[in-house]
Amino acid sequence: MTGTRPGSTPATPRTRIRARVPWLLAVLLALVATSTAAPVAATAAPTATGTTATGTTGAARHQIGYDRYSLTVDGQRVLLWAGEFHYFRLPSPDLWRDALEKIKAAGFNGVSLYFHWGYHSPKPGVYDFTGVRDIDRLLRMAEEVGLYVVARPGPYINAETSGGGFPAWLKQVPDRARSSDPGYTAAYREWLNQVDPILARHQLTRGGSIIAYNVENEYGANTDPVYMEQLQQLVRAHGIDVPIVHNNCCGGNQANWSSGQGAVQIPGVDDYPQSFDCPNPDTWGSWGEGVTRRLRADAPVYAAEYQAGAIDLNNAGYDRCRDLTGPDYMKVFYKSNIIASGATMYGYYMTYGGTSWGWLPQPNDVYTSYDYGAAITEQRQLTPKYDEFKRQGYFVTSVAPLAKTDPVTAPVPAAAGVHTEARANPDTRTQFLLVRHPDRGDSSDVATTVDWSTPDGRYTVPVRVAGRDAKILVAGYDLGGQRLVWSNSEILTHAPIGGRDVAVLYGRDGEQGSTVLRYAARPSVTVLAGQVRSGFDAATGDLRLDYTHSGLARVLISGGGRPPLLLLLGTDQTAARFWRLDTPSGPVLVRGTALARSARVSGDTVLLRAETDQAGEVEVFAPAPARRLVVGGDAVRVRRTASGTLLGTLSGPRPVRLPALTDWRHQAETPEADPGFDDSGWTAADHTTTVSPIKPKTLPVLYSDDYGFHHGSVWYRGRFTATGAETAVSLNAITGKRGVYLVWLNGHYLGSAAGGVQADSEAPINPDPGRGDFAIPPGLLAEGSTATLAVLVENMGHNDDWTAEDTRFKQPRGLFGATVAGSTAPIAWKIQGARGGEDLADPARGPLNTGGRYGERAGWHLPGFPDAGWPAVDAPEHTALTPGISWYRTSFRLDLPRGQDVSVGLRFAPPTGDSRVLIFLNGWNLGQYGAGIGPQREFVLPAGLLREHGDNTLALAVLAPGANSAGPGPVSLVAFGNHTGGVPVRDVPAPGYHRDLAQGA
């Protein structure tokens, strides 16, 4: 959830781009462009089109259009069912394919992708689209997997990321962000100059898969229509010709960009009806009914972000967030929205959340995990929510008439405890009937009937709503070569396979089901499995099947003037075990595997990429010539069933044993606190002015961003001449939520304090944020001597710009004020943050990986660091630590079974004190654990960063703020999941330790 770009130098995806532009010149150019840009007819809704030539990728180009009903591609209607995924929260590019294939396998035909400006740009004029930032590779994968893409490059994205996706250096740019002010305009043009050419060549109109382009993000407060207008002019000048969309978040009187200056072609709405009350998962619709509004009469209804999880604001843990937004909620709210709104464009936030690794999190809302309670867990495991997405996704992308519907009068239930709504396709007359309780939160069990006038006649149809449930029933539908009159079972999918129609219908276990099909003459009905009763009405041609949803019933119907039909009647659970895979030879259905990624038919052989988590059956519904099955490269012995399918048995994954973490070494650091520490290479902190709208309490300006240190911890060393009469040090530090700072005077530890946080945007900024008063022990300072004050300040990340106001986004980090009681002597300050500052010492891992702790600057987090001289310890036990920073390092070797996908993580014991731990795997900062950080005790070690067949280095950097500080306690490796198959994952290249890092730390 979110809190809820023309240029002359094209981006080169495999080469780091350093497009350095003198800042004043850039501002002047922006001013000229702003004053001379030609206006655009904002209220017009032209149809974006492409050509029929071949694109640069060799794929055919396509034409995109839209009307009030839906998008169209080459004249065919498309119901866009997209899941949200953040590539920057999964720093292993090979695993991007895993996530995209799982999204596709769940029935999604699209993926919504934010592109994170700050992730790619450590300083003005420097952009990186290589390695874990190779979005060209990401978009190729989406094309190969077969997913439409909604591209969302901001410039502002929010997404609970540090700065809302803005680069931290933007805080030093004059003028208000998210406006047409010249400083910001020059900056965002720079970003769009880089990212748009990459996106442009991946548009569907050029043979790629981008079907829409989202400008800005939830831009409803303090808006600037000129800015929105200029954004669209820029992206069009960059060759973006797909429809431009936007997502409005908050309703009411806020701007939704449906008309007037700055209007987009397809405005959308974000809906989060469950709020974020994860501690109370029985909460039901506390933020409304979640019905997506139509914002333009000439454009489709677009549910741009529909709630598919929640951020964990109250530290309940993401499993509770998954409960809050579980399958029952999905059934009731998603299906209600489909029928009540008629929306045909959807983006579900999040489908896979991932990890806010390093210093990626926005500190006020989230911690390391961005699991989000999503259908695919942070560990890449599938959940019951995934099953429900698949049931609905297969339906909406299989039943074509749903892409064009109007509201119609719904049949009236015989009982008051059932609510109905209906839509119909004006061309085919197919009807879609929603059945649920009048009160969405009602959990009673009501069975009744509806008097339904379908396109094929009037019928009394039994319906039942048991618990929090909703159904979309279909009538008057040409189901392949069949005519579905009506059914009170729901449609999963159907396809022509092997010269017959195959259809899967389902309902809740134990509920009565009926399906009526129409034939010109009595057909032959053979029940192959289960208990199904049939009757034929010769007067109407209706064949009625009655059954109870239980297990999987199979009915073969032939004759009657129609092609053969294999009808599969199952429960929610059995439906979830089906996978539909499209191949050049036609659709293939697979039943029984834990996942099916893709299939190909070659001659008489089905080549299947599928996964198992245990031994069990695999059944394949394939074209008629198929008689052999190969899964993951291995031939599977199969037999032909009475259903005409191939049935075999697959083995489960081989067991995995992970090594114990032993042979630890420990070393305390914090040399910066020593008065004799050599800080001659540090930056003088002597600024007397700042572009921040929040001015410091004392001078000089000590904000870390003003000196180019944007992420992680920062050190200050201040010297003054003592009088001997000093009694206390008073400091203010702004860290963001959960941050702390530590203070030493002449090497003597004075204590720690909580850092300040963002004040409410409607209230005055706190004039005394993060206040700490530290008594100076008598005799510590001698008259005339030089006193050295050392302060370590955490930066937990940068505030978002949710309300488009600089007093929020440009909230400083670091020291806000510093005085010494009993002294008026000036303090000469120096500052040190991450090694190199904006000139990255480690571009592969990027700007968000490390901060300014001594060990980080000296490479203690890196593989290959020579730690043999450190004292050996059995484990990082709960033993008392000296205030400051301590490091624990160990190594372990893995040789996981090849051909298996094992999700590995790190598990900590419950915290016992106030210590907090940075977790480095092979030099990558994968998160922060400890007291006050959040409830998280398990951290994902993603394959690619984790060497699955080789040596790994684990380093824990422990910040101990006081007397209650201790080691993190027992740490162990854990397997979150173990499956056969998966995607091949290569190690992500990144440098190890080299001796130069030890110099000048």
N, C-alpha and C positions, 0 to 999 in steps of 0.2 A: 504494500500500500504506500502511497505517497502522501505524507503528512496531511500530510494529507490533506540556414547558415550559409556574393560570388567571389572567387579568388583566382589567381593566376597560376598557382603552383599546385598541381594535382598531387594527392597523397600517393605514395608508393608503399604498398602493404608490406613488403619484405625489407624495407630500408628505413631506418630511423630518419625522420625528417627534422632538420634543424632550419626552419624558415625564419631566420632572425630578421625582425623588422624594427627599426628605430621607433620607440614608443610615440614620440611626438608626431612623427610622420604618419603613423598609423591613425592617431586621433584625427589629424587634419584630413586624411583620406576619408575617414568615416564621416566627418562633417560634410565634405563635398558630396559624398554619395547620398547622405541623408537628404541634402537640400535639392538634389537633382533627380532623385529616383522618380520614375514615372508612376502615377497612381494606378491601382488595379481596381476593377469593379468588384467591390467586396461582396456584394449581394448576389453576384452571378454564381451559378453552379455548373461550370462547363464540365463536360465529360472528358476525363483524361484518356488519351488514346495512344497506342503504339502503332507499329507497322507489322506487316506479316513477314518481314525479312528474318534472317537468322541473326541472333545476337552474338556478342563477342565470345560467349562461352560455347557457341555452336548450337545452343538450344533455340528453339523457335521463339520468336517474340510474340507477345500477346497483346490484345486490346482490352483495356479495363474501362468499364462504365459503371453507372449506377443510376437508380431512380429511387422513388420513395420506398420501394420494397427491399432492395438488396443491391449488392455489388454484382457486376457481371464480368465474366472473362470470356472473350471471344463470343459474346452474345449469350452465354449460358449463365444462369443464375448461380451464385455462390453464397451459401450460408457460411460465414466465417466464424469458426469455433477455435479460438486461439488461447493458448496457455502462456503465462508469463514466465520468462527464464532470464537470469542475469549472468552472462558469461563471466563478468568480473568477480562473481562470487564463487567461481569454480576455476581456480588457477591451474588447470591441467587441460590443455586444448583437446587431447584425445577423448577426455571424458565429456566434452561438449557433445560429441556424437552420441554418447550413452544417454545423456539427458534428452537430446532432441529425438532420438529413436523411441525413448520411453514416452515422450509426449505424443509422438505420432501413433504409437501402439495403443494409447488410451483413447483413440478416436478423434483427436484434434487434427484439423487440417491446416492449422496456423500456429505461429509462435509470435509472441510480442517481445521485442528486444529493446531495452534501454541501451544507449551508448553513453559512456561515462566520461565526460570531458576531463575531469581531474585525474582519472585513472591513466589517461594517455599523455598528460602534459604536466611535467614537473616545474616548468618555468615558461614565461612568455616566449613564444617562437619555437619551442621545442616540443615535438610530438613523436610518439612511439606507437607504431602499429605492428610490432613484431612479437614473437613468442606468445606469452599469455595475453597479449593485446592484439593479436592478429585477427581483426574482425573480417578481413577478406576471406580468411579460412573459415571462420564461423559461418558466414553467409553462403559459402560454397557447400558447407555441410548441410545447411537447411535446404538448399536446392536438391542435393543428393538424397536427402531423407524424404523430400516431397512435402515440405511445409511452406505455406504462404508466410510472409514476414510482415508484421507491422513494425516499421523502424521508428524508434523513438529517441532521437539524439538531443532532445532538449531545445536549447542549451541547458536549461535547468531540468533535472529529473526527480529530485528528492530521493525516493526509494530508500529512505532511512540510511543514506550514505553520508559520510562526512562532507559538510558543505552542500548537501543536496546534489552532489555530482559536480559542483563547481570546483575548479582547481583552487587550492588555497592561495595561490599568488593573486587571484582575482580580488582578494581582500585589500590589496595594495593599489588597485586601480581606482582612480578618482571616478566619481559619479555613481549613481544608483544602479545596482544590478537589476536585471529584468525590466529594463526601460530603454527608451530610445536615446538616453544620454550618450554623448560621444565617446567617453572612455569605455563604457561597457560595450557599446556598439563595435568599436575597434577590436575589443577582446573576443566577442563571440563570433565576429566575422573570421577571425583567425582560426577558431575551432572549426567553423563550417567549411572554410577553405580546405581543411584537411579531411574531414570525415565525409562530406557530401559526395565528392568524386568517387569514393569507394562505394557508398550506398547507391549512387546513380547507376553504376554499371551492373548492379545486382537487382535492378528493378525487373518486375515481370514483363514490362514493356521492352526490355532489352535481353530477354532470355533468362532472367534470374527469377527470384521469387518474392521480392518486396512488392506488396500489393497496396500499401498505404504508408504515408509518412506523417508522423505525429509532430507538430510544432509545439514547443513549450510543454508545460505540464501543469495541470490543475491551476491555471492562471486566472484566479478569480478575485484576488484582493490587490488593491493598489495598482490597478492595471493601467496600461499605456497602449491604446489602440494603434498608435503609430508604430510602436515596437512590433506588435503582432503583424501589422501590414508589411513592414520592412523584412521581417523574418521570411515571410512567404515569397516576397519578391526575390530575396537572395536564393532561396532553395530552388525556385523556378529557374533562376539564372544559372544555377549549378547543374541543370539538366534533370531535376526531379520532376517527373511528369505523371506520377501516380496521384490518386486523390490525397489531398492534405486533410488531416483530421486533427482533433484536439479532444482532450478529456477534461470535462468540467467536474469539479469534485463536490461542491457543497450546496447546490441548488439555491433556493431563495432568489434574492435579487442580484446575486453575483454574476459576473460576466460569463456567458457560455459560448461566445463567439459564433453564434448562429446567424447574426445579421449585423449590419453596420460595418464601420471601418475595422479591419482586422479579422473579419469573419472567415472561417475555414469552409471547405466544401462539405465535410461531414463532421459535424460536432457530436461529441459523445459525452456520456455521463458515467461517473464513478459511483458505485453503490456498495456500501459496507453496512448492511442492515443489522448484522450481529454485533456491531461495535468491536471492542477489543477486551471484553470482560472475561478473559480466560479463566480466572478463578471460579467463575460461575457459568459452567458450560451449558446449564439448562436455560440460560438467558435466551429469549426468543424475539428477535426483531426489535431490539431496543432502539435502533436507529431508523426505524421505518419499515415499510413493506417491501422495499427493494425492487420496485417496478420502474424500469428505465423509461425516462421521458423522451418523447419525440421532440427534437429541437428545431428541425426544419421539415417543411412539408414536402420538399423535393429531394430528400436524402434519407437513407435507411436509418432506422433506430439503432444506435450504437451503444452497447454496454461496454464501455472502453476498459474499465476496471471493475469487475464484479468480484465481490469478496469470496476468496477461496482459501482463506486462512486468517491469521491475525498476528500482529506483533504482540510480544509478551510484555505489556507495560507494567504488569504487577508481579513479575517474577514467579508466575505459577508454573512455568515450564511449558514447552511447546506441545507436549502431549495433551495438555488441557486445552490449548488453543485448537488442536485437531478435533477434540471432542466438541468444542463450541461450534465448529464449522464442519461437523461430520456428515455422514451420508443422509441422515434424516433432514437436516437443514438443506442439503443440496437438493434432495428430492422436492421439498416443499417450495423453497425460494427460487431455485433455478427454473423448475417447470412452471411455476406460477408466472415468473417473469417472461418466459417464452410466449405464453398464451396472452397474458395481460398486456404486454408491450408490443408484441410482434417484432421484436428485435431480431435482426439477422446478422449482426456483427457483435462478437463477444470477445472479451479479453479477460481471462480468469487469473486473478492476482492473489497468491502466487501458485503456480503449478509445481515448480521446483524452486525452493528458496535458496539453499546453499549456505555459504559461510561468509560472514563479514570479516575476512582474515586481515591480519595486519592492523592498520589504523583506518580501515574502511568504515567502521560503524559511525553513525551519527549518535553522539553520546546520550542524548536526552530520551531516546526511545528504545534502543536495542543494545544488546551485548554481542558477543562474538557470533553465536549461532543466529542464522537467519532462516532457520527451518520453516518458520511461519505457520506451523501446523498444516503444511501443504500436503497434497496428495502423494507426492514423492518426497520422502524425508531428506534431511540434510545428508544422511548416509547413503542416499540414492536407492532406498528401499521403497517398495510399493505398499500401499495401505488400503484399507476398505474405502477410503475416499477416492483412490485411484479407480477402484472397481466401479464406483458410481459415476465417475467421469466417463468411463468407458461405456457404460450402459447408455448414458445420455448422448455422448459424442457419436457413437455408432448410429444412433437413431437420427440425430439431426443432420448428419452428413450422408445418410443413406436414403432418407425419405425426401425426395426432391421437392414436392409441392410445399413443404414447410418454408421454403425461401420466398414465397409470395403468398401472403395471407391477409385477409381482412377480418375484423371482428364480426361475429354473427350471433344470433340469439342461441343461447345454450339450452339444452333440454332441462326440464325442471325435475329435480329429484323427488321421489315420493316421501322421503324422510327429511326433516329439517336439519339434520346433523351433517349434511353433505352440501358442499358448495361446488357449482359448476361454472365454467367459462368456456367459450368456444371461438375458434377461428376457422376460416375456410379459404381454400385457394380459389380465386375467382375464375380460373381457367379450367382446372380439373374438377372443381367442386369438392375435392377431398376435404374432409372435416377433421379438426383436431379438438378433442374435448378434454379439458382439465377437470379432474375430480380431486377434491381435497376437503378438509374441514373448513367451515366458515372462518373459524379462528385458527390461524396457522399453527399456533402453539398447542392446540387441543390434541390430546393423546388418547381419546376414547376410541372405541371400536364400533363403527356404524356400518351396517349392511342394508342396502336399499336397492331401488331400481331407478332408472331414468327412462323417460319416454322420448326416444331419440328418433327424429325425422332425418334419416340419412339420405344421401343421394340415391340409394337403391331401395328405399322404403322406410316404413315406420316400424320401430322395434322397441320392445321393453327389454332393457339391457340391465342385468344385475351388476351392481358395483359395490365395493366395500372399501372403507377407509379405516384401517386399524392402526392406531398410534399416529405419530407425526409422519404423514405419508402424503404423497401426491402422485397421480398417474396422468399421463397423456395418452388417451385412447384415440384410435384412428378409424374412420369410416369412409367408404367410397374411394378406395385407393387401389390403383393398378399396381399390385405388388409383383413386379416382373411380368410374367405372362398370366398371372392370376388376378382375380378380382376379389379384394377383401371388402366385404360388405360392412362388417364391424367386428371388433374384438374387444373384450375387456381385459385381455392380456396386452402388455406393452410390446412394441416392436424393438428388438435389439438391432437386427440388420437382416438384409436379404440380398441374394446375389444369384445370377445364373451360373451354375457350376456343373460341368459334365453333362450338358444337354437337358438339365432340369433346373427348376427354381429351388433354392434352399433358403428357408426362412427360419429365424430364431425368434420366438416370442417368449415372454417371461412374466412372472408375477411373484408376489411374496409367498414364501413357503406356507402351504396349508390353505391358501385362498382358492376359491372356486374360479374356474376360467371357462370362457366360452369364445369360440371363434366361428364366424359365419363367412363362407366363401360361395361364390356364385358360378354355376356351370350351366351349359346348354343342355346337358343330359346327365343322368346319374353317373358319377365317377366311381372308380374302384377305390376303396379305402382299406389300407392294410396297416394295422397297428403293429409296429415293429418292436416297441418297448413302451412300458407304462400302461396305464389304464385310461383309455379315451373312448368315449361313447360317440357315435355318429348317427345322424339322421338326415334324410334328404327330403326336401319339399319340392315335388315335381312341378307344382303350380308356379313357384317363384324361381326355381333353380337353386335354392339355397341349400348348401351342405352345412349343417351345424355340428360342431365338435364341442363336447363338454368334458371337463376333466378337473382334477385338483392339481394345483401346482405342487409338484413333489418330485425331486430328482430331475430326470430328463426323459420325457416321453418322446417317442418318434412315430410319426404318421406318414406313410407314403400314399399319395393320392395321384391317380393317373386316369386318363380318359376324360370324358365329359366335355370334350372340345377344347381342352387346354393342355399346355405342356405338363409333364410330370412335376409334382411338388413334393419335396421332402420337408415336412413341417416338424420343427424341433420345439418342444414346449417345456420350458424349464422354470427354475426359480431364480431369484436374484443371484444366488450363489452360483448356480450352474451357468447362468448367462455370463458371469464374470470370468469363467474359464475359457470362453471363446475369444479368438483373435481373428480379425479380418485383415488379410494382406492382399494388396493389389499387385498383380504381376502382368507383364506383357501378354501372357497367355490367358489372362482372366483372373477373377478373384479366387483366392484360396482361403478356406476357413481352417483354423487349427483349434483343437480343444485339448485342454489338460495340462499344458505347460505353464510354468510360472510367468513366462513372458515369451512373446514371439515378435521378433524384430523385422524380418523380411523373408520373402520366399521367391524362388525362381523355378520354373518348370522347364526342364531340358529333356526333350524326347519323352520317355516314360518315367522320368525321375523327378521327384520334387526335392529341391535343395532348400533346406529350411535353416534359418538362423533363429534358434530358440534357446531358452534357458530353463533349467530345473533347479529347484531347491531341495528336492527329494526324489527318489525313484517313483515312477508312476507311468500311467498310460499317456500316449500321445495319439490323437486321432486327427487325420487330415482329410478334408473335403476338397478334392482337387479335380481338375479336368479329367475327362474319361480315360485318356491314354495312360495316365499315371498309375504305376503299379510298384514303384520303388520309392524309398524314402531315404534321404541322407540328411542328418541333423548335425550341424557344426563340423562337417567334413567326415563324419562317421556313418557308415551304412547301418540302417536300423531294420531288423527283420519285422516285416509287417504281414498282415493277412487282410483279405477283403471281407468287410462286414456285410450284413444284410442291408445296411444303409448305403452300401456302395462306397464306403470310405476305406481308408488305409488305417489300420490300428496296430500299434506296436507299443513297446515298453522302452522307456528311457531310464538310464541310471541316474542317480543323484550325484552331487559333487563329492569329491574326496574330502575327508575331514581335514581340518586345518589346526595345527598347533602353533601358537605364537610363543616366541621366547620370552622368558622373564627378563625384566630390565634390571641388570646387575652392573657391578663394576663402575659405580658412579665416582666422579671426582667433583670436589667442591672448592670454590675459591670466592672469597669476599673481594669486592672491588671498592668503589667510591673513593678513589684517590683525590678526586676534585675537592673533597672536604679538607684536605691537608693544606695548611697555610703555605707550605713550600711547593705545592704543585705548580708545574710550569704551564701557565696559560698564555704564554707569549704569542702563540699562534691563534688564539681565540679572537673573535670579533669584538671591537669596542662598541659597547651599547651606549651611544652618546647622542641619539636623536632628540631633538627638542620639539618636533612636530610629527604628526601622524595623520594619514588620510582616514583613519577610523573615525566614525562619528562619535565614538565613545572616547572621551579624552581621559588621560591617566590622572590618578590622584596626585602623584608626584612626578617630577622630572628627574632624570631623562626618561624618555619613552623606553619601556622595557618589554614591549610586546614582541613575542618571538617572531611573528610573521613579518614585522618590520625589518628584520635582519635576515630573512630568507630561510628560517627554520620553522617548518610548517607541521611536522608530524612527530608524534612520540614525545619522549621526555626532553627537556631542555635544562641546561645548567647555567646558573649565574654565579659569578664571583665578583664581589664588590669590596673595594678597599677604602678605608678612611683612617684618618689620624685620631687615635683615641684620646680622651681626656681623663679616663679613669673613673668618670662620674656616670657613665652609661648604665642604665638600669634595665632596658628592655628593647627588643627589636619588634617593631610592628610592621607586618607585611599584609598585602592583599595580593591574591593570585586568582586568576580565572582559568579553570581547567576544563570546564564542562562537567556534566553530571558524573558522579562517582570518582572524580579526580582528587588527588591529594598532593601536598608538597612538603618537603623536608628541609630543615634549616640547621646549619652548623655555623658556629662563630669561633674562629681560631682553632678549628678542628674539634671543638666541643659540640656535641649534639644538643641542640636546644629543643627539638621536638618537631611535630608535624601538625598540619591542619587540613581540613577539607577545602578544596578549591571552590571558587564561585561558579555559579551556573547562570544560564540565560534567564533574565527576568521575563515576566509575562509581557507580551508585546503591547497589551493595552495599558500597562502600568509603567510608571517611571522606572528606569534602570536603577538597580540597587547602587547607591553611591558608595557602598562599603563592601564590595563582594569579596568572598573568600578571606575574611579577616582572621589573622592569627597574631596573637601577642605572646612573645617569648621572653621570659625573664632571663637576664644576664647574670650568671653567678658572680657574687662579689670576688674581686681580685682577678677575674679572667682577663681584663684589659688594663694595661699600664699606661699612665699618662705619657703622651708623645710617641707611643708605639703605633705601628701599623696594624690595624685590625682587618681580618679577612672574613667576610661574610659569604658563605657558600649556600646556595639554594637550588634544590632539585625540584622542578615543577613538571608534573605530568600534563600532557595535552591529550585529553580523551577523544579528541576529534572536534570538528568544526560544526557550528550550528547550521541547520538548513536555512532556506530562505522562503519558507512556506507562505509568509505574508508579504513577500516582495518588499521588504524594508531593510535598509542597511543596518539599522540598530539591532537587528536580529542576526543577519548573516555575517556582518563585520564585527560581531562581538569578539574582542581580542582574546588571545591566549597568552599565558605567561604572567609575569609580575605586573600588577596594576598600580602598586604603590609600595614605598619602602621608606621608613623613618627609624631613627634610633633615638629613643628617649634619653635625654641627658647630653645630647650632642647636636650641634648644628654643622658639623664638618661635612663637606660634600663627599659623596660616595662615587668613586670611579668604578664603573661596571664593565665587565666583559661577559659575553654570552657564547654558548656553544650548543649546537643541536646536532642533528644527524650529519655524519661525515659528508662534506662537500656541499651541504645545504641543497640549494636548487640544482647544483651541478652534481648529478647523482654519481656516487661511487659504485653503485650496483644497479645499472639500468635494467638488468634482466628481471630482478625482483621489484624494481620500481620505487616510486617515492613514498609509498605507504608502508614499507616493510620495517624500517628501523627508525629509531630516534637518536637522542644524544647521550645515552649512557656510555660510560667508558668501554664496557665490554662490547657494545654494539659498534662503537667507533674503531675498536681494536680487532674486531673479527672473532670475538669469543663465541658468537652464535653460528659460525661457519664450519662446515666439514673440513677436516684437515688442520684445524687449529691445534698447535702442540700443547696439549694439556697434561702431558705425562708428569710434569712437575707439580701438579695440583695434588693436594691431599686426597687420599682415597676414602670413600665412605660407603657404607653398605647400601644406603638408600637415602633419598631426601626426606628424612623422618621429620616428625613434628617436634623438632628441637629448637630451642630459642636461638634467634639470630640477632646479630648486632645491627642496629638501625643503619639503613642504607641498602645497597644492592649486593646480593650474593648470587653466584652462578653454580648450577649443577649440570654436569655433562656426562653422557654415556653414549655408547654405540651398540647397535644390534644388527644382526644379519637376518635377512629373510630370503626364503626360496619358496614362495607360494606356488601351489599347483598351477601349472600352465594350462591355459584353456578354461580357467575359472575366474570369476569376479568375486574377490573377497574384499569387502569394505572394512578397513582397519581403522581403529581409533585409539585414543589415549584416554584412560580413565583415572581420575583422581579420587582420593579419599575425601570425605566431607571436610571442609575447612574448619580449623580450630582457632584461628586467630585473625589478625587483620592484614596478613601478608597477601600480596597479589603477584601473580606469576605470568610472565610472557613465555609462550611456548614456541620454540624454534625447532623445526624439523628440516635438517639439511640446509639450514640457513634461512628458511622461510618462516616468517612470523604467522603462525596459524591461530593465534587468539590469546585471550587473557582470561585467567582463572583466579578466583579467590574471593575473599570476604568483600561484600559490598559491590561486586561486579555483576552478579546475577546468579541464578540457580544452576548454571551449567557446570557439570562435572565431567562430561565426555566431549572429546574434541576429535573431529574427523581428520585423519591423515590421508589426504587424497592420493590415489595412485598417480604416478607421474612425478609428484614431489616425493612421495614414498617410493623408495627403490624396492620393488617387489621381489627382485632377484639380485640382491647385493647388500652392501653395507649402508647403514643409516646412522646419522648423528642426531641425537636429541639433546637440546640445550634448554635449560629452564633458568630464566632470569627472574630472581625473586626480589621484589621490593618490600623491605621490612620497615614500616613507618614508626614502630614504637615498641614499648615493653611487651606488648601482646603479640609480637611477631614471631613466627616460627616457620620452619620448612613446610613444604606443601604436603608432606606425608607420602604414603605409598602411592606409587604410580605404576600402572600396568597397561599392556596392550590388550585390546579387545576386538573381536570380530563382530561387526554389526550384521553382516550377511555373508552368505556363501552360496554362490550359484555356479552351475556350469555355464559356459558361454561368456557373455560380456563382449566388450570391444577391446581390441589390442591397444595397450597403453604404453607409450614410450616415455622414458625419463625426460623430464623437462630440463633443458640445459640452463645452468646457472653456475657462476664461479664459486670456487671454494676459497679457503684461506690462502693468502700469499703474504710474505713477510713485510711488504711495504705498508700493510694495514697497521702494523704495530708502531709505525713512525708517526709522530705528531698527533696521537690520539688525545 
